Amino acid sequence: VHEHLPDIVALEKVTHFLSQEYGNAAIHQMLQDEFRKAFAKGDLDRATLIERMLLIFDSGHPVERDRRRDGRTH
C-alpha cells in the first residue's frame, strides 16, 4: 500500500518492521498516511479499506508512541 511494492517485498518489509522496537508505530504511521492521501483525493473506497486495515492492525499491534515525535522517520 505505502510504496506500491510487490506483495512479497511488502511482506518482508512488514516482517522486518515488526521485529524492530519502532515497528508497530512505523506501520501505523504508513497506514495513516495512506488513509489521509486517499481521503484527500476523494477516493473514499480506498480510504475505507485502509481505515479497516488500520483498525485491524491496531487491534493486534497497539502503538504506544508516535515515531514522528521521537524524531525517527523510518
Biopython code that builds the backbone (N, CA, C, O; Angstrom):
import numpy as np
from Bio.PDB.StructureBuilder import StructureBuilder

atoms = [
    (1, "VAL", "N", (0.828, -1.197, 0.000)),
    (1, "VAL", "CA", (0.000, 0.000, 0.000)),
    (1, "VAL", "C", (0.867, 1.253, 0.000)),
    (1, "VAL", "O", (0.656, 2.155, -0.811)),
    (2, "HIS", "N", (1.823, 1.312, 0.890)),
    (2, "HIS", "CA", (2.562, 2.543, 1.125)),
    (2, "HIS", "C", (3.503, 2.898, -0.024)),
    (2, "HIS", "O", (3.534, 4.049, -0.459)),
    (3, "GLU", "N", (4.257, 1.944, -0.513)),
    (3, "GLU", "CA", (5.256, 2.250, -1.538)),
    (3, "GLU", "C", (4.999, 1.519, -2.847)),
    (3, "GLU", "O", (5.863, 1.493, -3.724)),
    (4, "HIS", "N", (3.836, 0.933, -2.985)),
    (4, "HIS", "CA", (3.470, 0.204, -4.198)),
    (4, "HIS", "C", (4.481, -0.897, -4.507)),
    (4, "HIS", "O", (4.908, -1.059, -5.650)),
    (5, "LEU", "N", (4.851, -1.639, -3.490)),
    (5, "LEU", "CA", (5.803, -2.737, -3.625)),
    (5, "LEU", "C", (5.088, -4.020, -4.016)),
    (5, "LEU", "O", (3.899, -4.170, -3.738)),
    (6, "PRO", "N", (5.791, -4.944, -4.656)),
    (6, "PRO", "CA", (5.202, -6.263, -4.866)),
    (6, "PRO", "C", (4.841, -6.874, -3.507)),
    (6, "PRO", "O", (5.506, -6.596, -2.510)),
    (7, "ASP", "N", (3.811, -7.687, -3.464)),
    (7, "ASP", "CA", (3.321, -8.242, -2.203)),
    (7, "ASP", "C", (4.409, -8.913, -1.380)),
    (7, "ASP", "O", (4.480, -8.700, -0.170)),
    (8, "ILE", "N", (5.251, -9.711, -2.003)),
    (8, "ILE", "CA", (6.269, -10.445, -1.257)),
    (8, "ILE", "C", (7.289, -9.488, -0.631)),
    (8, "ILE", "O", (7.759, -9.727, 0.481)),
    (9, "VAL", "N", (7.627, -8.425, -1.329)),
    (9, "VAL", "CA", (8.567, -7.434, -0.796)),
    (9, "VAL", "C", (7.907, -6.674, 0.353)),
    (9, "VAL", "O", (8.544, -6.409, 1.372)),
    (10, "ALA", "N", (6.645, -6.328, 0.189)),
    (10, "ALA", "CA", (5.916, -5.639, 1.254)),
    (10, "ALA", "C", (5.827, -6.522, 2.497)),
    (10, "ALA", "O", (5.990, -6.034, 3.615)),
    (11, "LEU", "N", (5.573, -7.802, 2.311)),
    (11, "LEU", "CA", (5.501, -8.730, 3.434)),
    (11, "LEU", "C", (6.844, -8.809, 4.161)),
    (11, "LEU", "O", (6.887, -8.826, 5.391)),
    (12, "GLU", "N", (7.929, -8.857, 3.404)),
    (12, "GLU", "CA", (9.260, -8.869, 4.011)),
    (12, "GLU", "C", (9.508, -7.588, 4.804)),
    (12, "GLU", "O", (10.083, -7.621, 5.892)),
    (13, "LYS", "N", (9.072, -6.475, 4.253)),
    (13, "LYS", "CA", (9.272, -5.195, 4.925)),
    (13, "LYS", "C", (8.466, -5.134, 6.226)),
    (13, "LYS", "O", (8.974, -4.684, 7.253)),
    (14, "VAL", "N", (7.226, -5.580, 6.179)),
    (14, "VAL", "CA", (6.390, -5.606, 7.380)),
    (14, "VAL", "C", (7.013, -6.514, 8.432)),
    (14, "VAL", "O", (7.072, -6.153, 9.608)),
    (15, "THR", "N", (7.476, -7.683, 8.021)),
    (15, "THR", "CA", (8.118, -8.612, 8.953)),
    (15, "THR", "C", (9.324, -7.952, 9.606)),
    (15, "THR", "O", (9.529, -8.076, 10.814)),
    (16, "HIS", "N", (10.119, -7.253, 8.808)),
    (16, "HIS", "CA", (11.281, -6.539, 9.355)),
    (16, "HIS", "C", (10.833, -5.480, 10.354)),
    (16, "HIS", "O", (11.369, -5.410, 11.460)),
    (17, "PHE", "N", (9.860, -4.656, 9.979)),
    (17, "PHE", "CA", (9.391, -3.603, 10.877)),
    (17, "PHE", "C", (8.889, -4.178, 12.196)),
    (17, "PHE", "O", (9.183, -3.636, 13.261)),
    (18, "LEU", "N", (8.138, -5.266, 12.131)),
    (18, "LEU", "CA", (7.579, -5.837, 13.351)),
    (18, "LEU", "C", (8.649, -6.402, 14.273)),
    (18, "LEU", "O", (8.390, -6.616, 15.458)),
    (19, "SER", "N", (9.835, -6.646, 13.755)),
    (19, "SER", "CA", (10.922, -7.141, 14.606)),
    (19, "SER", "C", (11.717, -5.990, 15.232)),
    (19, "SER", "O", (12.641, -6.223, 16.012)),
    (20, "GLN", "N", (11.361, -4.769, 14.893)),
    (20, "GLN", "CA", (12.054, -3.590, 15.412)),
    (20, "GLN", "C", (11.240, -2.949, 16.543)),
    (20, "GLN", "O", (10.020, -3.103, 16.610)),
    (21, "GLU", "N", (11.924, -2.245, 17.408)),
    (21, "GLU", "CA", (11.255, -1.546, 18.513)),
    (21, "GLU", "C", (10.156, -0.603, 18.003)),
    (21, "GLU", "O", (9.092, -0.492, 18.613)),
    (22, "TYR", "N", (10.420, 0.058, 16.905)),
    (22, "TYR", "CA", (9.512, 1.065, 16.362)),
    (22, "TYR", "C", (8.546, 0.501, 15.315)),
    (22, "TYR", "O", (7.808, 1.262, 14.689)),
    (23, "GLY", "N", (8.542, -0.801, 15.121)),
    (23, "GLY", "CA", (7.792, -1.410, 14.023)),
    (23, "GLY", "C", (6.307, -1.126, 14.011)),
    (23, "GLY", "O", (5.757, -0.728, 12.984)),
    (24, "ASN", "N", (5.647, -1.329, 15.149)),
    (24, "ASN", "CA", (4.202, -1.076, 15.189)),
    (24, "ASN", "C", (3.897, 0.369, 14.822)),
    (24, "ASN", "O", (2.985, 0.645, 14.043)),
    (25, "ALA", "N", (4.673, 1.289, 15.392)),
    (25, "ALA", "CA", (4.454, 2.710, 15.117)),
    (25, "ALA", "C", (4.707, 3.040, 13.650)),
    (25, "ALA", "O", (3.997, 3.860, 13.069)),
    (26, "ALA", "N", (5.715, 2.407, 13.048)),
    (26, "ALA", "CA", (6.033, 2.672, 11.639)),
    (26, "ALA", "C", (4.893, 2.233, 10.725)),
    (26, "ALA", "O", (4.489, 2.966, 9.822)),
    (27, "ILE", "N", (4.389, 1.046, 10.968)),
    (27, "ILE", "CA", (3.304, 0.542, 10.124)),
    (27, "ILE", "C", (2.039, 1.361, 10.354)),
    (27, "ILE", "O", (1.332, 1.690, 9.402)),
    (28, "HIS", "N", (1.753, 1.688, 11.599)),
    (28, "HIS", "CA", (0.601, 2.533, 11.914)),
    (28, "HIS", "C", (0.694, 3.865, 11.167)),
    (28, "HIS", "O", (-0.283, 4.330, 10.579)),
    (29, "GLN", "N", (1.878, 4.465, 11.199)),
    (29, "GLN", "CA", (2.107, 5.745, 10.525)),
    (29, "GLN", "C", (1.891, 5.620, 9.015)),
    (29, "GLN", "O", (1.257, 6.481, 8.404)),
    (30, "MET", "N", (2.415, 4.553, 8.416)),
    (30, "MET", "CA", (2.247, 4.349, 6.972)),
    (30, "MET", "C", (0.775, 4.225, 6.603)),
    (30, "MET", "O", (0.321, 4.811, 5.620)),
    (31, "LEU", "N", (0.037, 3.463, 7.392)),
    (31, "LEU", "CA", (-1.386, 3.292, 7.114)),
    (31, "LEU", "C", (-2.132, 4.611, 7.285)),
    (31, "LEU", "O", (-3.010, 4.934, 6.486)),
    (32, "GLN", "N", (-1.795, 5.362, 8.306)),
    (32, "GLN", "CA", (-2.422, 6.674, 8.488)),
    (32, "GLN", "C", (-2.132, 7.596, 7.299)),
    (32, "GLN", "O", (-3.028, 8.281, 6.805)),
    (33, "ASP", "N", (-0.892, 7.609, 6.850)),
    (33, "ASP", "CA", (-0.514, 8.445, 5.706)),
    (33, "ASP", "C", (-1.312, 8.062, 4.466)),
    (33, "ASP", "O", (-1.807, 8.930, 3.747)),
    (34, "GLU", "N", (-1.435, 6.767, 4.221)),
    (34, "GLU", "CA", (-2.180, 6.298, 3.048)),
    (34, "GLU", "C", (-3.660, 6.647, 3.163)),
    (34, "GLU", "O", (-4.290, 7.023, 2.175)),
    (35, "PHE", "N", (-4.212, 6.525, 4.361)),
    (35, "PHE", "CA", (-5.613, 6.900, 4.579)),
    (35, "PHE", "C", (-5.812, 8.376, 4.252)),
    (35, "PHE", "O", (-6.745, 8.740, 3.536)),
    (36, "ARG", "N", (-4.936, 9.217, 4.776)),
    (36, "ARG", "CA", (-5.055, 10.664, 4.537)),
    (36, "ARG", "C", (-4.964, 11.005, 3.047)),
    (36, "ARG", "O", (-5.714, 11.842, 2.546)),
    (37, "LYS", "N", (-4.034, 10.344, 2.345)),
    (37, "LYS", "CA", (-3.887, 10.593, 0.902)),
    (37, "LYS", "C", (-5.159, 10.208, 0.147)),
    (37, "LYS", "O", (-5.654, 10.966, -0.687)),
    (38, "ALA", "N", (-5.669, 9.034, 0.450)),
    (38, "ALA", "CA", (-6.870, 8.557, -0.243)),
    (38, "ALA", "C", (-8.052, 9.474, 0.056)),
    (38, "ALA", "O", (-8.812, 9.827, -0.845)),
    (39, "PHE", "N", (-8.203, 9.855, 1.308)),
    (39, "PHE", "CA", (-9.315, 10.722, 1.695)),
    (39, "PHE", "C", (-9.202, 12.081, 1.017)),
    (39, "PHE", "O", (-10.193, 12.621, 0.526)),
    (40, "ALA", "N", (-7.993, 12.630, 0.990)),
    (40, "ALA", "CA", (-7.766, 13.937, 0.362)),
    (40, "ALA", "C", (-8.070, 13.914, -1.131)),
    (40, "ALA", "O", (-8.531, 14.909, -1.691)),
    (41, "LYS", "N", (-7.810, 12.770, -1.778)),
    (41, "LYS", "CA", (-8.084, 12.630, -3.216)),
    (41, "LYS", "C", (-9.549, 12.312, -3.486)),
    (41, "LYS", "O", (-9.975, 12.261, -4.640)),
    (42, "GLY", "N", (-10.317, 12.100, -2.423)),
    (42, "GLY", "CA", (-11.721, 11.761, -2.594)),
    (42, "GLY", "C", (-11.960, 10.303, -2.912)),
    (42, "GLY", "O", (-13.066, 9.928, -3.301)),
    (43, "ASP", "N", (-10.948, 9.478, -2.753)),
    (43, "ASP", "CA", (-11.072, 8.037, -3.010)),
    (43, "ASP", "C", (-11.577, 7.373, -1.737)),
    (43, "ASP", "O", (-10.815, 6.775, -0.978)),
    (44, "LEU", "N", (-12.886, 7.495, -1.526)),
    (44, "LEU", "CA", (-13.473, 7.023, -0.277)),
    (44, "LEU", "C", (-13.462, 5.509, -0.152)),
    (44, "LEU", "O", (-13.385, 4.990, 0.962)),
    (45, "ASP", "N", (-13.535, 4.785, -1.265)),
    (45, "ASP", "CA", (-13.447, 3.326, -1.193)),
    (45, "ASP", "C", (-12.083, 2.906, -0.651)),
    (45, "ASP", "O", (-11.993, 2.054, 0.233)),
    (46, "ARG", "N", (-11.030, 3.509, -1.185)),
    (46, "ARG", "CA", (-9.673, 3.187, -0.719)),
    (46, "ARG", "C", (-9.470, 3.650, 0.717)),
    (46, "ARG", "O", (-8.870, 2.934, 1.519)),
    (47, "ALA", "N", (-9.960, 4.831, 1.048)),
    (47, "ALA", "CA", (-9.828, 5.348, 2.410)),
    (47, "ALA", "C", (-10.519, 4.413, 3.402)),
    (47, "ALA", "O", (-9.987, 4.148, 4.480)),
    (48, "THR", "N", (-11.688, 3.919, 3.045)),
    (48, "THR", "CA", (-12.419, 2.998, 3.915)),
    (48, "THR", "C", (-11.658, 1.690, 4.080)),
    (48, "THR", "O", (-11.567, 1.165, 5.190)),
    (49, "LEU", "N", (-11.113, 1.162, 2.998)),
    (49, "LEU", "CA", (-10.327, -0.067, 3.064)),
    (49, "LEU", "C", (-9.111, 0.111, 3.976)),
    (49, "LEU", "O", (-8.831, -0.743, 4.818)),
    (50, "ILE", "N", (-8.401, 1.208, 3.808)),
    (50, "ILE", "CA", (-7.208, 1.454, 4.613)),
    (50, "ILE", "C", (-7.585, 1.693, 6.072)),
    (50, "ILE", "O", (-6.863, 1.275, 6.977)),
    (51, "GLU", "N", (-8.704, 2.360, 6.301)),
    (51, "GLU", "CA", (-9.162, 2.566, 7.679)),
    (51, "GLU", "C", (-9.438, 1.221, 8.361)),
    (51, "GLU", "O", (-9.103, 1.032, 9.530)),
    (52, "ARG", "N", (-10.047, 0.297, 7.625)),
    (52, "ARG", "CA", (-10.283, -1.049, 8.166)),
    (52, "ARG", "C", (-8.965, -1.756, 8.455)),
    (52, "ARG", "O", (-8.819, -2.401, 9.493)),
    (53, "MET", "N", (-8.010, -1.638, 7.544)),
    (53, "MET", "CA", (-6.695, -2.243, 7.755)),
    (53, "MET", "C", (-6.048, -1.671, 9.014)),
    (53, "MET", "O", (-5.463, -2.409, 9.808)),
    (54, "LEU", "N", (-6.154, -0.374, 9.190)),
    (54, "LEU", "CA", (-5.569, 0.293, 10.350)),
    (54, "LEU", "C", (-6.213, -0.205, 11.641)),
    (54, "LEU", "O", (-5.514, -0.479, 12.617)),
    (55, "LEU", "N", (-7.527, -0.322, 11.654)),
    (55, "LEU", "CA", (-8.221, -0.808, 12.848)),
    (55, "LEU", "C", (-7.821, -2.244, 13.179)),
    (55, "LEU", "O", (-7.601, -2.582, 14.342)),
    (56, "ILE", "N", (-7.731, -3.077, 12.161)),
    (56, "ILE", "CA", (-7.328, -4.474, 12.373)),
    (56, "ILE", "C", (-5.890, -4.528, 12.871)),
    (56, "ILE", "O", (-5.583, -5.250, 13.819)),
    (57, "PHE", "N", (-5.013, -3.767, 12.233)),
    (57, "PHE", "CA", (-3.612, -3.755, 12.643)),
    (57, "PHE", "C", (-3.483, -3.282, 14.085)),
    (57, "PHE", "O", (-2.797, -3.913, 14.890)),
    (58, "ASP", "N", (-4.141, -2.173, 14.413)),
    (58, "ASP", "CA", (-4.029, -1.607, 15.755)),
    (58, "ASP", "C", (-4.582, -2.543, 16.828)),
    (58, "ASP", "O", (-4.109, -2.528, 17.964)),
    (59, "SER", "N", (-5.570, -3.348, 16.480)),
    (59, "SER", "CA", (-6.142, -4.262, 17.483)),
    (59, "SER", "C", (-5.142, -5.349, 17.871)),
    (59, "SER", "O", (-5.188, -5.848, 18.996)),
    (60, "GLY", "N", (-4.254, -5.721, 16.979)),
    (60, "GLY", "CA", (-3.263, -6.748, 17.269)),
    (60, "GLY", "C", (-1.879, -6.216, 17.560)),
    (60, "GLY", "O", (-1.033, -6.927, 18.101)),
    (61, "HIS", "N", (-1.646, -4.955, 17.198)),
    (61, "HIS", "CA", (-0.317, -4.351, 17.350)),
    (61, "HIS", "C", (-0.478, -2.920, 17.850)),
    (61, "HIS", "O", (-0.304, -1.973, 17.083)),
    (62, "PRO", "N", (-0.808, -2.756, 19.129)),
    (62, "PRO", "CA", (-1.041, -1.394, 19.637)),
    (62, "PRO", "C", (0.204, -0.520, 19.525)),
    (62, "PRO", "O", (1.334, -0.993, 19.646)),
    (63, "VAL", "N", (-0.034, 0.750, 19.294)),
    (63, "VAL", "CA", (1.042, 1.729, 19.167)),
    (63, "VAL", "C", (1.076, 2.550, 20.444)),
    (63, "VAL", "O", (0.083, 3.167, 20.831)),
    (64, "GLU", "N", (2.237, 2.548, 21.094)),
    (64, "GLU", "CA", (2.362, 3.255, 22.360)),
    (64, "GLU", "C", (2.882, 4.672, 22.199)),
    (64, "GLU", "O", (2.678, 5.510, 23.077)),
    (65, "ARG", "N", (3.564, 4.953, 21.070)),
    (65, "ARG", "CA", (4.148, 6.280, 20.889)),
    (65, "ARG", "C", (4.150, 6.635, 19.412)),
    (65, "ARG", "O", (4.015, 5.773, 18.543)),
    (66, "ASP", "N", (4.306, 7.913, 19.154)),
    (66, "ASP", "CA", (4.349, 8.416, 17.788)),
    (66, "ASP", "C", (5.804, 8.597, 17.381)),
    (66, "ASP", "O", (6.522, 9.400, 17.976)),
    (67, "ARG", "N", (6.245, 7.851, 16.365)),
    (67, "ARG", "CA", (7.638, 7.919, 15.910)),
    (67, "ARG", "C", (8.035, 9.327, 15.500)),
    (67, "ARG", "O", (9.176, 9.738, 15.711)),
    (68, "ARG", "N", (7.119, 10.054, 14.926)),
    (68, "ARG", "CA", (7.459, 11.396, 14.441)),
    (68, "ARG", "C", (7.835, 12.315, 15.586)),
    (68, "ARG", "O", (8.704, 13.173, 15.434)),
    (69, "ARG", "N", (7.193, 12.146, 16.725)),
    (69, "ARG", "CA", (7.535, 12.965, 17.892)),
    (69, "ARG", "C", (8.912, 12.615, 18.441)),
    (69, "ARG", "O", (9.572, 13.444, 19.067)),
    (70, "ASP", "N", (9.331, 11.391, 18.202)),
    (70, "ASP", "CA", (10.650, 10.943, 18.668)),
    (70, "ASP", "C", (11.758, 11.327, 17.693)),
    (70, "ASP", "O", (12.936, 11.119, 17.983)),
    (71, "GLY", "N", (11.394, 11.880, 16.548)),
    (71, "GLY", "CA", (12.387, 12.276, 15.556)),
    (71, "GLY", "C", (12.799, 11.152, 14.632)),
    (71, "GLY", "O", (13.674, 11.347, 13.789)),
    (72, "ARG", "N", (12.206, 9.993, 14.760)),
    (72, "ARG", "CA", (12.548, 8.842, 13.908)),
    (72, "ARG", "C", (11.636, 8.874, 12.687)),
    (72, "ARG", "O", (10.426, 9.055, 12.826)),
    (73, "THR", "N", (12.191, 8.703, 11.511)),
    (73, "THR", "CA", (11.386, 8.764, 10.290)),
    (73, "THR", "C", (11.294, 7.435, 9.580)),
    (73, "THR", "O", (10.510, 7.308, 8.641)),
    (74, "HIS", "N", (12.068, 6.430, 9.989)),
    (74, "HIS", "CA", (11.976, 5.118, 9.359)),
    (74, "HIS", "C", (12.386, 4.034, 10.321)),
    (74, "HIS", "O", (12.372, 2.855, 9.965)),
]
sb = StructureBuilder()
sb.init_structure("model")
sb.init_model(0)
sb.init_chain("A")
sb.init_seg("    ")
for serial, (resi, resn, name, xyz) in enumerate(atoms, 1):
    if name == "N":
        sb.init_residue(resn, " ", resi, " ")
    sb.init_atom(name, np.array(xyz, "f"), 0.0, 1.0, " ", f" {name:<3s}", serial, name[0])
structure = sb.get_structure()
